[in-house]
């Protein structure tokens, strides 16, 4: 329940930094870009984040999301083989070079789609999960709506140019974040540097995400390119710091001029984000931010916090200027369910709003018996 509430608040996090003084982002040679601190759920920099853009093969992030979901629900398995239809075999653009004589395991098709960006692998997966590519595209659009990607419309599962097939950098940040958070056991496929299915040509076996070969902290996610879209990249890195282990950033670049340029511009964004902003852990996972009284409950109070650590990103050296306050209903009346959204932690930087973070009940509080409820009712009336 907490995750559902948290993702509903992502748009708030995405705009929070507009209220506080932030460092100037570097010059990025791209049509649009977006830099998100996933650990803190805060946008660090953006340009044309809501402008419609062609996603090219970044489309395959949504295709992968639906395949991962089918695996989680055990509708398919990694070892299950899928046939290669003539439509999949004849796909244009990047391919893993499978053909209708083959029965290919789902795991290999995933590697072909993710590492080689194979449009043939993507179509085979779409038909295997959705029955037809048309139905799979309907599933893609339904999932986009469910994730809050309101500026995205899919027309195909692979990303070839098609009228009306568009997204935005902000929507892609939402998708990439959810992909990693919802399917942590599968995202390791995005760090694979080379892959080739047995019996297929050795050409095109290297991951096009050049940052995987240049930066050991980069572990995904996806490249894209068409003539209309230019060179695009969704890159994510996870770096350890003395005060915080595993801080993850996400950089999105649209419309760079070359394969190397998209890598360089994404690298520039990542490096700047890690150095220009400090990640400050305010509370540990499961730590109560406040412990207010509860009336008409079997317990007299409840801890409010998060099941994940509460981290904020602030311009370097400004941690001492952070202030926090909590807003919540008064009085707090039982029953309360564990993970029920209750309150909001407001974080200020130099007296300006930085972020607002939802707080949930860390434990359930059952309703008290008749005598307890009666006593609390009388107490409330006398106040």
C-alpha positions in Angstrom: 0.0 0.0 0.0 2.9 2.3 0.8 4.4 1.9 -2.7 1.1 2.8 -4.3 0.9 6.0 -2.3 4.5 6.8 -2.8 4.4 6.6 -6.6 1.3 8.7 -6.6 3.5 11.4 -5.1 6.3 11.1 -7.7 5.2 14.1 -9.6 5.5 16.1 -6.5 9.0 14.9 -6.0 9.8 15.6 -9.6 8.9 19.3 -9.3 10.1 19.9 -5.8 13.5 21.4 -6.6 11.9 24.3 -8.4 11.3 25.9 -5.0 14.9 25.8 -3.7 18.1 27.2 -5.0 19.9 24.6 -7.1 23.3 24.3 -8.8 23.4 25.2 -12.5 23.4 22.1 -14.6 26.1 21.6 -17.2 25.6 22.3 -20.9 24.1 19.1 -22.3 24.1 18.6 -26.1 20.7 17.0 -26.4 17.1 17.8 -27.4 15.8 16.9 -24.0 17.3 15.5 -20.8 16.3 14.5 -17.3 18.4 13.7 -14.2 16.6 11.9 -11.3 18.1 11.0 -7.9 16.1 7.7 -7.5 17.3 7.2 -3.9 15.9 10.6 -2.9 13.1 10.7 -5.4 14.1 14.2 -6.6 14.8 15.7 -9.9 18.2 17.3 -10.1 18.1 18.7 -13.6 15.8 18.7 -16.6 15.3 20.2 -20.1 12.1 19.9 -22.2 11.1 17.1 -19.8 7.4 17.2 -20.9 7.9 17.7 -24.6 6.7 14.8 -26.8 9.6 12.8 -28.2 9.9 9.6 -30.2 11.2 6.9 -27.8 12.8 4.6 -30.5 14.1 1.5 -28.7 13.5 3.0 -25.3 10.1 1.6 -26.0 11.5 -1.8 -25.1 11.6 -0.8 -21.4 7.8 -1.0 -21.4 7.9 -4.3 -23.3 10.3 -5.7 -20.7 8.1 -4.4 -17.9 5.2 -6.5 -19.2 7.4 -9.5 -19.8 8.8 -9.3 -16.3 5.3 -9.0 -14.9 4.2 -12.1 -16.9 7.2 -13.9 -15.4 6.3 -12.7 -11.9 2.7 -14.0 -12.3 4.0 -17.3 -13.7 2.2 -16.9 -17.0 5.5 -17.7 -18.7 8.8 -19.0 -17.5 12.4 -18.2 -18.4 12.9 -21.7 -19.7 9.7 -21.7 -21.8 10.4 -21.6 -25.6 8.5 -19.3 -27.9 8.1 -19.7 -31.6 9.4 -17.1 -34.1 6.6 -15.8 -36.3 7.3 -14.6 -39.9 6.4 -11.1 -38.6 9.1 -11.3 -35.9 11.6 -12.8 -38.4 11.1 -10.0 -40.9 11.4 -7.1 -38.4 13.5 -4.2 -39.6 16.3 -2.5 -37.7 18.3 -4.1 -34.9 17.9 -7.9 -34.7 19.2 -10.9 -32.8 18.8 -12.9 -36.1 16.4 -15.6 -35.0 14.2 -17.3 -37.6 10.9 -19.4 -37.8 12.8 -22.7 -37.6 13.8 -21.8 -34.0 12.1 -22.3 -30.7 13.8 -19.7 -28.4 13.7 -19.7 -24.6 12.2 -16.6 -23.0 15.4 -15.8 -21.2 17.4 -15.7 -24.5 14.7 -13.5 -26.1 15.0 -11.1 -23.2 18.8 -11.0 -23.6 18.3 -10.5 -27.4 15.9 -7.6 -26.7 17.9 -5.9 -24.0 21.5 -6.5 -25.0 21.2 -6.6 -28.8 18.1 -4.4 -28.9 16.6 -7.0 -31.3 13.3 -6.0 -32.8 12.8 -9.7 -33.8 13.2 -10.8 -30.2 10.9 -8.0 -29.0 8.2 -9.0 -31.4 8.5 -12.7 -30.4 8.1 -11.7 -26.7 5.2 -9.4 -27.5 3.3 -12.1 -29.4 4.2 -14.7 -26.7 2.9 -12.6 -23.9 0.0 -10.8 -25.6 -1.1 -13.4 -28.2 -0.8 -10.8 -30.9 1.3 -7.7 -31.2 -1.9 -5.6 -31.4 -3.1 -6.9 -28.1 0.3 -6.4 -26.5 0.3 -2.8 -27.6 -3.0 -2.4 -25.8 -1.4 -3.9 -22.7 1.5 -1.4 -23.0 -0.9 1.6 -23.1 -2.9 0.3 -20.2 0.2 -0.2 -18.2 1.5 3.2 -19.1 -1.8 4.7 -17.8 -1.5 2.6 -14.6 2.0 4.0 -14.0 0.8 7.6 -14.5 2.6 8.0 -17.8 -0.1 10.3 -19.1 1.9 11.7 -22.0 2.9 8.4 -23.5 1.2 6.5 -26.4 2.5 3.3 -27.8 1.9 2.0 -31.3 4.3 -0.9 -31.4 6.4 -3.0 -28.9 9.8 -2.3 -30.5 10.0 1.4 -31.1 10.2 1.8 -34.9 9.0 5.1 -36.1 5.2 5.3 -36.3 2.8 8.2 -36.2 1.6 8.8 -32.6 4.2 6.7 -31.0 5.5 9.2 -28.4 6.6 9.7 -24.8 8.4 12.3 -22.7 11.6 12.2 -20.6 9.5 12.5 -17.4 7.3 9.6 -18.3 10.4 7.5 -19.1 11.9 8.4 -15.7 8.7 7.0 -14.2 8.9 3.8 -16.2 12.6 3.2 -15.6 12.2 3.8 -11.8 9.2 1.4 -11.6 11.0 -1.2 -13.7 13.9 -1.2 -11.3 11.8 -1.1 -8.2 9.2 -3.6 -9.2 11.5 -6.2 -10.8 14.8 -6.0 -9.0 15.6 -9.7 -9.7 15.5 -9.1 -13.5 17.3 -5.7 -13.9 20.7 -7.4 -13.9 20.1 -8.3 -17.6 20.6 -4.6 -18.4 24.2 -4.8 -17.3 25.1 -7.6 -19.7 27.8 -6.3 -22.0 27.7 -9.0 -24.8 25.3 -11.7 -25.9 24.7 -13.8 -29.0 22.2 -16.6 -29.3 23.8 -19.9 -30.5 23.6 -20.4 -34.3 23.2 -16.7 -35.1 25.8 -14.3 -36.6 28.4 -12.8 -34.2 27.7 -9.3 -35.5 25.7 -7.0 -33.2 26.5 -8.9 -30.0 27.7 -5.9 -27.9 25.4 -3.8 -25.7 25.1 -0.3 -27.3 25.2 1.3 -23.9 28.8 2.4 -24.0 28.7 3.5 -20.4 28.7 -0.1 -19.3 32.2 -0.4 -20.7 33.4 3.0 -19.4 31.9 3.4 -15.9 31.8 0.4 -13.5 29.0 2.0 -11.5 26.7 2.1 -14.5 24.4 -1.0 -14.7 21.7 -0.1 -17.3 19.4 0.6 -18.9 18.7 1.1 -22.6 19.7 2.8 -25.8 17.5 4.0 -28.7 18.0 5.4 -32.1 16.0 6.3 -35.2 16.4 9.1 -37.7 13.6 11.0 -36.1 14.5 10.4 -32.5 18.3 10.9 -32.8 20.5 9.0 -30.3 18.8 8.4 -27.0 19.9 6.8 -23.7 18.4 5.9 -20.3 21.5 5.4 -18.1 21.5 4.5 -14.4 24.4 4.2 -11.9 24.7 3.2 -8.3 27.6 4.6 -6.3 28.6 4.1 -2.7 29.5 7.0 -0.3 30.7 7.0 3.3 27.3 8.3 4.5 25.1 6.4 2.1 25.6 3.1 0.3 24.0 2.4 -3.1 22.9 5.9 -4.1 21.2 5.5 -7.5 20.8 8.2 -10.2 19.0 8.0 -13.5 20.0 10.1 -16.6 17.9 10.3 -19.7 19.2 11.9 -22.9 17.1 12.4 -26.1 18.2 13.6 -29.5 22.0 13.4 -29.2 24.0 13.5 -32.4 25.8 10.2 -32.2 26.2 7.0 -30.2 29.3 8.4 -28.5 27.6 11.7 -27.8 24.7 10.2 -26.0 27.0 8.3 -23.7 29.2 11.4 -23.0 26.2 13.6 -22.2 24.6 11.0 -20.0 27.9 10.5 -18.2 28.2 14.2 -17.7 24.8 14.4 -16.1 25.6 11.5 -13.8 28.9 12.8 -12.7 27.5 16.3 -12.1 24.6 14.9 -10.1 26.8 12.9 -7.8 29.2 15.8 -7.1 26.8 18.8 -7.1 24.4 17.3 -4.7 24.8 15.6 -1.3 22.4 12.8 -0.4 21.5 13.2 3.3 19.8 10.3 5.1 17.3 11.9 7.5 15.8 8.6 8.9 16.6 4.9 8.7 14.2 2.5 7.1 11.4 1.7 9.7 12.5 4.5 12.0 9.7 6.6 13.4 9.8 10.2 12.4 7.2 11.0 15.0 5.2 8.9 17.4 1.8 10.7 17.9 -0.9 9.6 20.3 -3.8 7.5 19.1 -7.3 7.8 20.5 -9.8 4.9 20.7 -7.0 2.4 20.0 -5.6 -0.6 21.8 -2.2 1.1 21.7 -1.8 4.6 22.9 0.5 5.8 20.1 1.9 4.8 16.7 5.1 5.4 14.9 5.0 7.2 11.6 7.8 6.8 9.1 8.8 4.9 5.9 9.7 1.3 5.2 12.6 2.7 3.2 15.3 5.1 4.4 14.3 8.7 4.1 16.9 10.5 2.0 17.0 14.0 0.5 19.4 15.5 -2.1 20.7 19.0 -1.3 23.2 21.2 -3.1 26.7 20.3 -1.9 27.5 21.7 1.6 24.0 22.8 2.5 23.0 19.9 4.7 23.0 22.1 7.8 20.3 24.3 6.2 17.7 21.5 6.2 14.6 21.9 8.4 11.8 19.4 8.7 8.2 19.5 9.9 5.3 17.0 10.0 1.7 17.7 9.2 -0.9 15.1 10.2 -4.6 14.7 11.2 -5.4 15.7 14.8 -6.6 13.7 16.6 -5.4 10.4 15.2 -8.3 7.9 15.6 -8.0 4.1 15.5 -8.3 1.8 13.7 -5.1 2.3 11.7 -3.6 -0.2 9.3 0.1 -0.8 8.9 1.5 1.1 5.8 -1.6 3.4 5.8 -0.7 6.9 4.7 -1.1 9.1 7.6 1.1 12.2 7.5 3.5 14.3 5.4 7.1 15.1 6.2 7.9 18.5 4.8 11.6 19.2 4.2 12.8 22.8 3.8 16.1 24.1 2.6 17.0 27.6 3.5 13.3 28.1 4.5 12.2 27.2 1.0 10.2 24.0 0.3 12.4 21.1 -0.9 10.3 18.0 -0.9 7.2 16.5 0.8 7.4 12.9 1.7 4.4 10.7 2.7 4.6 9.0 6.1 2.8 5.8 6.9 1.8 3.9 10.0 4.7 1.6 10.9 2.3 -0.8 12.7 -1.4 -1.4 13.0 -3.5 -0.1 15.8 -6.7 -1.9 16.4 -9.8 -0.2 17.8 -10.1 -0.3 21.5 -13.0 -2.1 23.3 -16.2 -0.4 24.3 -14.9 1.0 27.6 -11.7 2.3 26.0 -13.6 4.0 23.2 -16.1 5.5 25.7 -13.3 6.9 27.9 -11.5 8.4 24.9 -14.7 10.0 23.6 -15.4 11.6 26.9 -11.7 12.8 27.0 -12.0 14.4 23.6 -15.3 16.2 24.5 -13.7 17.7 27.6 -10.7 19.1 25.7 
